[in-house]
């Protein structure tokens, strides 16, 4: 039911690269009819790589499944008129151009809402539509820096580090999805849509809820603690005989159990380590005491023994390790799609939990090739074949030579 819950919701997607496409992909994963509008030469994500799969960007393929694609020239009046016609009967519009671009095109919320009162219009940008930095562009790494996130990563003496995956883009996409679902629900009840202003900057600040709450409480800049949680100890990675192990044993009973398993009852009674707050205050001393103990056995041996005593732990798994694990197999997140150019493509699917694994009747559609569904979409919106052919001749529309492949 989850993957069909948004059927009947039509989304016109003008977004590109990542945060916007992540949002519209999630809506499509839950059954919305998402029509992706690209320029005739394709959106920027098609050019991002490596890696490439048969010449197709893995980045683009990974965040555009379950959408239909149309390639439309918004620089000409006829292309903008087609866009307005698509939006006329839409429930949601998503765009992530710089603030003001859609207004220049006559495709902004204020212009469109008069003829589509129920429209939910979501703009995603680096810093939002207002404020001193509204005109400034920003990508994921820039936002990780500007939001303070990078200042918290790494160890005390390491150079600046960013989260390798584009976490600012991803969380902004998730936030936009939540906001759209709430606004669309309200619009169905009241008949009145609304404008949503989602910024990567705000989303990444929200991601750091606990970090900023701690800063407000102490006025102390967070220390860079590597794998360790700044609010709990032990809650970090330790080297074993053959790898690394993440251990979280800061709750009183688990701390007691860990001391017993390690054969170090003296640590439990050491006043420096009596309570979690004490262990956080003396984290370096605690790490020095625990490190040689964990190095005595293999990662797997520790996992078996610690898990038997309900001590939270996990190996520091590589992607290869994850894919070989029984838990990944059971997660239901593994997904394959048949792309007309890239062939069989593997990626994580939409599965919030194992019970939501893709079923036979809910197979994912691959990301659209450039302009793949142009004719199909325009015919649905009442355009005749001669009208479509005329748009092709004038450069208003692009469709591949064989749209079905």
C-alpha positions, -999 to 999 in steps of 0.1 A, spaced: 0 0 0 28 25 8 42 23 -27 7 31 -42 -4 56 -16 2 87 -37 -15 75 -69 -35 103 -84 -10 129 -72 6 146 -103 40 163 -98 58 185 -124 95 183 -117 118 210 -130 146 201 -106 181 189 -114 211 172 -99 202 160 -65 181 175 -37 150 181 -60 153 148 -78 157 129 -45 124 145 -34 105 137 -65 119 102 -67 105 95 -32 71 109 -43 73 87 -74 83 57 -53 51 61 -34 30 62 -65 28 98 -76 29 105 -114 61 125 -117 68 142 -150 104 153 -151 110 184 -173 146 188 -187 162 211 -212 168 196 -246 204 189 -238 195 172 -205 198 182 -169 232 186 -152 232 152 -134 234 135 -167 270 149 -170 282 140 -135 306 112 -132 324 89 -130 311 64 -126 293 58 -159 272 28 -169 272 24 -207 277 62 -210 249 70 -185 256 88 -152 252 65 -122 243 96 -102 214 105 -126 202 69 -128 202 66 -90 178 94 -82 153 95 -111 136 62 -111 98 59 -115 95 92 -134 84 100 -169 106 124 -188 100 152 -212 127 175 -228 113 210 -232 129 243 -242 118 268 -215 139 296 -232 112 300 -258 76 312 -253 61 280 -268 81 259 -244 69 280 -214 33 277 -226 36 239 -227 50 240 -191 21 262 -179 -3 237 -195 14 208 -176 11 227 -144 -25 237 -149 -38 203 -137 -9 194 -115 -10 190 -77 27 198 -71 56 216 -87 92 211 -76 121 233 -88 156 241 -76 168 269 -98 184 299 -82 158 323 -66 142 344 -93 147 322 -123 112 307 -124 98 342 -120 118 353 -150 102 324 -169 67 333 -158 65 299 -140 67 311 -104 41 304 -77 24 338 -77 19 336 -115 6 301 -115 -15 299 -83 -42 321 -97 -52 295 -123 -45 265 -100 -56 273 -65 -47 239 -51 -11 239 -63 16 231 -39 48 247 -52 81 237 -37 113 257 -43 146 241 -32 177 263 -31 210 266 -13 201 293 12 164 299 7 144 326 -12 150 354 13 179 366 34 214 379 27 227 349 8 196 341 -13 215 349 -46 245 327 -37 247 293 -53 257 263 -32 263 226 -36 265 199 -10 301 204 2 296 242 4 265 237 26 283 212 48 310 239 53 286 269 58 262 250 82 290 241 106 288 204 99 324 201 86 337 218 117 325 188 138 340 160 116 374 143 120 398 143 149 414 172 168 443 176 145 429 164 111 423 187 82 386 196 74 366 166 64 332 164 47 307 135 48 315 117 16 280 111 5 260 143 -3 242 144 30 230 180 27 213 173 -6 198 141 7 184 155 39 170 186 20 153 162 -4 138 143 25 127 175 41 111 187 9 92 154 6 78 157 41 67 193 35 50 185 2 31 156 18 19 178 46 9 207 22 -7 183 -3 -28 168 25 -39 203 36 -47 213 0 -70 183 -4 -89 193 27 -91 230 20 -87 234 -17 -59 259 -11 -23 251 -20 8 269 -7 44 279 -15 72 259 2 107 274 6 132 246 13 169 253 17 198 230 19 212 253 46 182 250 69 179 213 63 215 207 73 211 228 104 181 207 113 202 176 107 225 189 135 197 193 160 216 176 189 249 193 181 234 228 181 212 220 212 244 210 230 262 242 219 233 264 231 234 246 264 271 250 270 283 278 246 312 254 239 323 247 203 320 210 197 353 191 198 361 169 168 360 134 183 364 111 153 341 81 156 331 90 192 297 105 202 304 137 221 276 130 245 283 93 254 312 70 262 322 44 253 305 50 220 331 48 193 353 26 171 381 4 186 407 -15 167 406 -52 171 432 -79 161 420 -79 125 398 -48 119 376 -22 137 346 -25 159 320 1 168 309 -3 205 281 16 223 282 7 260 275 39 278 243 28 296 250 17 332 241 -20 327 259 -23 294 290 -5 308 291 -30 337 287 -59 313 314 -46 290 339 -44 320 330 -80 328 334 -92 292 367 -74 289 379 -89 322 385 -55 336 363 -51 367 387 -24 380 375 0 352 339 -3 365 350 10 399 374 36 387 359 70 397 369 85 364 345 61 346 317 58 372 290 76 352 285 84 315 294 121 322 326 110 339 336 88 310 329 116 285 351 139 306 379 114 307 374 100 272 411 99 263 420 79 294 391 55 288 402 50 252 438 43 264 424 17 288 401 -1 264 422 -1 232 447 -28 242 419 -50 255 400 -49 222 432 -56 203 434 -91 219 407 -107 198 392 -106 163 363 -85 153 340 -115 149 350 -129 183 341 -97 200 308 -94 182 297 -128 193 307 -122 229 294 -87 232 261 -94 215 256 -124 239 256 -98 267 234 -73 249 262 -49 243 256 -28 212 283 -34 186 289 -37 149 319 -42 126 331 -12 105 318 -27 73 329 -18 38 303 -16 10 314 -51 0 309 -64 35 274 -48 36 263 -64 3 275 -99 15 257 -96 48 225 -116 56 209 -83 69 213 -66 36 197 -96 19 168 -94 44 165 -56 42 145 -57 9 163 -26 -3 183 -42 -32 167 -31 -65 174 -39 -101 159 -19 -131 162 -26 -168 174 7 -184 171 9 -222 207 22 -226 225 12 -194 211 -23 -192 205 -39 -158 212 -13 -131 215 -21 -94 208 5 -67 192 8 -33 155 9 -37 127 25 -17 122 2 14 119 20 47 118 -14 63 120 -50 51 82 -53 49 83 -26 22 105 -45 -2 94 -41 -38 69 -67 -49 62 -81 -83 34 -56 -90 55 -26 -78 86 -30 -100 105 2 -103 108 20 -136 143 31 -147 153 67 -149 139 81 -182 162 87 -211 162 122 -223 127 132 -236 116 95 -235 80 102 -226 75 135 -244 50 124 -270 31 103 -245 28 131 -219 18 158 -244 -9 136 -259 -23 130 -224 -25 168 -220 -45 172 -253 -18 180 -278 -23 165 -313 4 146 -332 7 175 -358 11 200 -329 38 178 -313 56 174 -346 55 212 -351 71 217 -317 98 192 -326 106 211 -358 108 244 -340 131 231 -312 105 235 -285 105 198 -277 131 170 -280 123 133 -282 147 105 -289 144 89 -324 128 59 -308 111 70 -276 103 34 -265 140 25 -263 
